[in-house]
Amino acid sequence: MSAGTALTNPTVLLERVPVRERGASLTRSAWRIAVTANEGTGTIVRLEASDGAVHFRGDGLFLGWGADEMGSAWDVLARSDAPPEPELMQLG
């Protein structure tokens, strides 16, 4: 299966997750979509590097997909018609 193959009945959960690069002592944040479809389940993690590069990592249903395929799938699956949740300021 690849990005060209449409997933049937996909359900997507978009969330912010902590990530750590190998050999780094800094924890960063990335976006992750968890997808459940008739074809199976899997996740895609999207990390925006400080130099502006975007990296993808997939598992489950998306294991073995190339970065371009995961990027295309991300563009389709991570969209939502729901209004964004308000963010509360963390002071102190």
PyMOL commands that place a pseudoatom at each C-alpha (Angstrom):
pseudoatom trace, name=CA, resn=MET, resi=1, chain=A, elem=C, hetatm=0, pos=[0.000, 0.000, 0.000]
pseudoatom trace, name=CA, resn=SER, resi=2, chain=A, elem=C, hetatm=0, pos=[1.238, 3.529, -0.726]
pseudoatom trace, name=CA, resn=ALA, resi=3, chain=A, elem=C, hetatm=0, pos=[0.009, 7.103, -0.609]
pseudoatom trace, name=CA, resn=GLY, resi=4, chain=A, elem=C, hetatm=0, pos=[-1.611, 6.542, -3.988]
pseudoatom trace, name=CA, resn=THR, resi=5, chain=A, elem=C, hetatm=0, pos=[-3.888, 3.934, -2.422]
pseudoatom trace, name=CA, resn=ALA, resi=6, chain=A, elem=C, hetatm=0, pos=[-6.899, 5.500, -0.757]
pseudoatom trace, name=CA, resn=LEU, resi=7, chain=A, elem=C, hetatm=0, pos=[-7.624, 4.360, 2.784]
pseudoatom trace, name=CA, resn=THR, resi=8, chain=A, elem=C, hetatm=0, pos=[-11.196, 3.300, 3.393]
pseudoatom trace, name=CA, resn=ASN, resi=9, chain=A, elem=C, hetatm=0, pos=[-13.052, 4.690, 6.410]
pseudoatom trace, name=CA, resn=PRO, resi=10, chain=A, elem=C, hetatm=0, pos=[-10.016, 6.390, 8.005]
pseudoatom trace, name=CA, resn=THR, resi=11, chain=A, elem=C, hetatm=0, pos=[-10.341, 7.770, 11.521]
pseudoatom trace, name=CA, resn=VAL, resi=12, chain=A, elem=C, hetatm=0, pos=[-7.582, 10.204, 12.478]
pseudoatom trace, name=CA, resn=LEU, resi=13, chain=A, elem=C, hetatm=0, pos=[-6.372, 11.545, 15.826]
pseudoatom trace, name=CA, resn=LEU, resi=14, chain=A, elem=C, hetatm=0, pos=[-3.981, 14.528, 15.620]
pseudoatom trace, name=CA, resn=GLU, resi=15, chain=A, elem=C, hetatm=0, pos=[-1.863, 15.236, 18.696]
pseudoatom trace, name=CA, resn=ARG, resi=16, chain=A, elem=C, hetatm=0, pos=[1.328, 16.956, 19.836]
pseudoatom trace, name=CA, resn=VAL, resi=17, chain=A, elem=C, hetatm=0, pos=[3.955, 14.565, 21.235]
pseudoatom trace, name=CA, resn=PRO, resi=18, chain=A, elem=C, hetatm=0, pos=[7.424, 14.876, 22.800]
pseudoatom trace, name=CA, resn=VAL, resi=19, chain=A, elem=C, hetatm=0, pos=[10.315, 13.461, 20.748]
pseudoatom trace, name=CA, resn=ARG, resi=20, chain=A, elem=C, hetatm=0, pos=[14.025, 13.093, 21.328]
pseudoatom trace, name=CA, resn=GLU, resi=21, chain=A, elem=C, hetatm=0, pos=[16.670, 12.734, 18.653]
pseudoatom trace, name=CA, resn=ARG, resi=22, chain=A, elem=C, hetatm=0, pos=[19.330, 10.066, 19.028]
pseudoatom trace, name=CA, resn=GLY, resi=23, chain=A, elem=C, hetatm=0, pos=[22.306, 11.423, 20.934]
pseudoatom trace, name=CA, resn=ALA, resi=24, chain=A, elem=C, hetatm=0, pos=[20.542, 14.676, 21.847]
pseudoatom trace, name=CA, resn=SER, resi=25, chain=A, elem=C, hetatm=0, pos=[19.762, 15.805, 25.365]
pseudoatom trace, name=CA, resn=LEU, resi=26, chain=A, elem=C, hetatm=0, pos=[16.954, 18.118, 24.283]
pseudoatom trace, name=CA, resn=THR, resi=27, chain=A, elem=C, hetatm=0, pos=[13.328, 16.979, 24.084]
pseudoatom trace, name=CA, resn=ARG, resi=28, chain=A, elem=C, hetatm=0, pos=[11.352, 18.620, 21.286]
pseudoatom trace, name=CA, resn=SER, resi=29, chain=A, elem=C, hetatm=0, pos=[7.734, 18.515, 20.168]
pseudoatom trace, name=CA, resn=ALA, resi=30, chain=A, elem=C, hetatm=0, pos=[6.334, 16.987, 17.003]
pseudoatom trace, name=CA, resn=TRP, resi=31, chain=A, elem=C, hetatm=0, pos=[2.902, 16.332, 15.521]
pseudoatom trace, name=CA, resn=ARG, resi=32, chain=A, elem=C, hetatm=0, pos=[1.546, 12.802, 15.226]
pseudoatom trace, name=CA, resn=ILE, resi=33, chain=A, elem=C, hetatm=0, pos=[-1.499, 11.412, 13.483]
pseudoatom trace, name=CA, resn=ALA, resi=34, chain=A, elem=C, hetatm=0, pos=[-2.825, 8.037, 14.587]
pseudoatom trace, name=CA, resn=VAL, resi=35, chain=A, elem=C, hetatm=0, pos=[-4.856, 6.474, 11.784]
pseudoatom trace, name=CA, resn=THR, resi=36, chain=A, elem=C, hetatm=0, pos=[-7.299, 3.584, 11.949]
pseudoatom trace, name=CA, resn=ALA, resi=37, chain=A, elem=C, hetatm=0, pos=[-8.738, 2.382, 8.627]
pseudoatom trace, name=CA, resn=ASN, resi=38, chain=A, elem=C, hetatm=0, pos=[-10.124, -0.835, 7.160]
pseudoatom trace, name=CA, resn=GLU, resi=39, chain=A, elem=C, hetatm=0, pos=[-6.591, -1.603, 5.918]
pseudoatom trace, name=CA, resn=GLY, resi=40, chain=A, elem=C, hetatm=0, pos=[-5.073, -1.408, 9.429]
pseudoatom trace, name=CA, resn=THR, resi=41, chain=A, elem=C, hetatm=0, pos=[-3.654, 1.073, 11.934]
pseudoatom trace, name=CA, resn=GLY, resi=42, chain=A, elem=C, hetatm=0, pos=[-0.541, 3.204, 11.975]
pseudoatom trace, name=CA, resn=THR, resi=43, chain=A, elem=C, hetatm=0, pos=[0.975, 6.548, 12.853]
pseudoatom trace, name=CA, resn=ILE, resi=44, chain=A, elem=C, hetatm=0, pos=[2.925, 9.261, 11.084]
pseudoatom trace, name=CA, resn=VAL, resi=45, chain=A, elem=C, hetatm=0, pos=[5.104, 11.639, 13.119]
pseudoatom trace, name=CA, resn=ARG, resi=46, chain=A, elem=C, hetatm=0, pos=[6.002, 15.023, 11.566]
pseudoatom trace, name=CA, resn=LEU, resi=47, chain=A, elem=C, hetatm=0, pos=[9.026, 16.834, 13.007]
pseudoatom trace, name=CA, resn=GLU, resi=48, chain=A, elem=C, hetatm=0, pos=[9.922, 20.351, 11.929]
pseudoatom trace, name=CA, resn=ALA, resi=49, chain=A, elem=C, hetatm=0, pos=[13.686, 20.829, 12.374]
pseudoatom trace, name=CA, resn=SER, resi=50, chain=A, elem=C, hetatm=0, pos=[15.218, 24.126, 13.458]
pseudoatom trace, name=CA, resn=ASP, resi=51, chain=A, elem=C, hetatm=0, pos=[16.709, 24.568, 9.967]
pseudoatom trace, name=CA, resn=GLY, resi=52, chain=A, elem=C, hetatm=0, pos=[13.203, 24.447, 8.443]
pseudoatom trace, name=CA, resn=ALA, resi=53, chain=A, elem=C, hetatm=0, pos=[13.427, 20.866, 7.149]
pseudoatom trace, name=CA, resn=VAL, resi=54, chain=A, elem=C, hetatm=0, pos=[10.442, 18.580, 7.739]
pseudoatom trace, name=CA, resn=HIS, resi=55, chain=A, elem=C, hetatm=0, pos=[11.015, 14.920, 8.642]
pseudoatom trace, name=CA, resn=PHE, resi=56, chain=A, elem=C, hetatm=0, pos=[8.452, 12.104, 8.717]
pseudoatom trace, name=CA, resn=ARG, resi=57, chain=A, elem=C, hetatm=0, pos=[8.512, 8.729, 10.461]
pseudoatom trace, name=CA, resn=GLY, resi=58, chain=A, elem=C, hetatm=0, pos=[5.810, 6.122, 9.987]
pseudoatom trace, name=CA, resn=ASP, resi=59, chain=A, elem=C, hetatm=0, pos=[4.921, 2.875, 11.686]
pseudoatom trace, name=CA, resn=GLY, resi=60, chain=A, elem=C, hetatm=0, pos=[2.243, 0.224, 11.401]
pseudoatom trace, name=CA, resn=LEU, resi=61, chain=A, elem=C, hetatm=0, pos=[0.292, 0.828, 8.209]
pseudoatom trace, name=CA, resn=PHE, resi=62, chain=A, elem=C, hetatm=0, pos=[2.850, 3.457, 7.114]
pseudoatom trace, name=CA, resn=LEU, resi=63, chain=A, elem=C, hetatm=0, pos=[6.008, 1.425, 7.797]
pseudoatom trace, name=CA, resn=GLY, resi=64, chain=A, elem=C, hetatm=0, pos=[8.225, 1.411, 4.729]
pseudoatom trace, name=CA, resn=TRP, resi=65, chain=A, elem=C, hetatm=0, pos=[6.620, 4.435, 3.094]
pseudoatom trace, name=CA, resn=GLY, resi=66, chain=A, elem=C, hetatm=0, pos=[8.974, 7.083, 1.721]
pseudoatom trace, name=CA, resn=ALA, resi=67, chain=A, elem=C, hetatm=0, pos=[9.077, 10.659, 3.025]
pseudoatom trace, name=CA, resn=ASP, resi=68, chain=A, elem=C, hetatm=0, pos=[7.210, 11.979, -0.032]
pseudoatom trace, name=CA, resn=GLU, resi=69, chain=A, elem=C, hetatm=0, pos=[4.445, 9.377, 0.378]
pseudoatom trace, name=CA, resn=MET, resi=70, chain=A, elem=C, hetatm=0, pos=[4.074, 10.143, 4.089]
pseudoatom trace, name=CA, resn=GLY, resi=71, chain=A, elem=C, hetatm=0, pos=[4.060, 13.881, 3.348]
pseudoatom trace, name=CA, resn=SER, resi=72, chain=A, elem=C, hetatm=0, pos=[1.242, 13.424, 0.838]
pseudoatom trace, name=CA, resn=ALA, resi=73, chain=A, elem=C, hetatm=0, pos=[-0.710, 11.237, 3.269]
pseudoatom trace, name=CA, resn=TRP, resi=74, chain=A, elem=C, hetatm=0, pos=[-0.132, 13.822, 6.026]
pseudoatom trace, name=CA, resn=ASP, resi=75, chain=A, elem=C, hetatm=0, pos=[-1.511, 16.614, 3.843]
pseudoatom trace, name=CA, resn=VAL, resi=76, chain=A, elem=C, hetatm=0, pos=[-4.707, 14.637, 3.261]
pseudoatom trace, name=CA, resn=LEU, resi=77, chain=A, elem=C, hetatm=0, pos=[-5.224, 13.044, 6.683]
pseudoatom trace, name=CA, resn=ALA, resi=78, chain=A, elem=C, hetatm=0, pos=[-4.176, 15.862, 9.041]
pseudoatom trace, name=CA, resn=ARG, resi=79, chain=A, elem=C, hetatm=0, pos=[-6.842, 18.258, 7.762]
pseudoatom trace, name=CA, resn=SER, resi=80, chain=A, elem=C, hetatm=0, pos=[-9.782, 19.016, 9.995]
pseudoatom trace, name=CA, resn=ASP, resi=81, chain=A, elem=C, hetatm=0, pos=[-12.928, 21.051, 9.498]
pseudoatom trace, name=CA, resn=ALA, resi=82, chain=A, elem=C, hetatm=0, pos=[-13.303, 21.485, 13.247]
pseudoatom trace, name=CA, resn=PRO, resi=83, chain=A, elem=C, hetatm=0, pos=[-12.245, 24.828, 14.727]
pseudoatom trace, name=CA, resn=PRO, resi=84, chain=A, elem=C, hetatm=0, pos=[-8.955, 24.692, 16.635]
pseudoatom trace, name=CA, resn=GLU, resi=85, chain=A, elem=C, hetatm=0, pos=[-9.140, 24.284, 20.392]
pseudoatom trace, name=CA, resn=PRO, resi=86, chain=A, elem=C, hetatm=0, pos=[-8.194, 27.441, 22.306]
pseudoatom trace, name=CA, resn=GLU, resi=87, chain=A, elem=C, hetatm=0, pos=[-4.708, 27.373, 23.798]
pseudoatom trace, name=CA, resn=LEU, resi=88, chain=A, elem=C, hetatm=0, pos=[-4.320, 28.533, 27.377]
pseudoatom trace, name=CA, resn=MET, resi=89, chain=A, elem=C, hetatm=0, pos=[-1.287, 30.611, 28.240]
pseudoatom trace, name=CA, resn=GLN, resi=90, chain=A, elem=C, hetatm=0, pos=[1.075, 29.061, 30.738]
pseudoatom trace, name=CA, resn=LEU, resi=91, chain=A, elem=C, hetatm=0, pos=[2.335, 31.837, 32.953]
pseudoatom trace, name=CA, resn=GLY, resi=92, chain=A, elem=C, hetatm=0, pos=[4.966, 31.548, 35.610]
for i in range(1, 92): cmd.bond("trace and resi %d" % i, "trace and resi %d" % (i + 1))
show_as sticks, trace
zoom trace
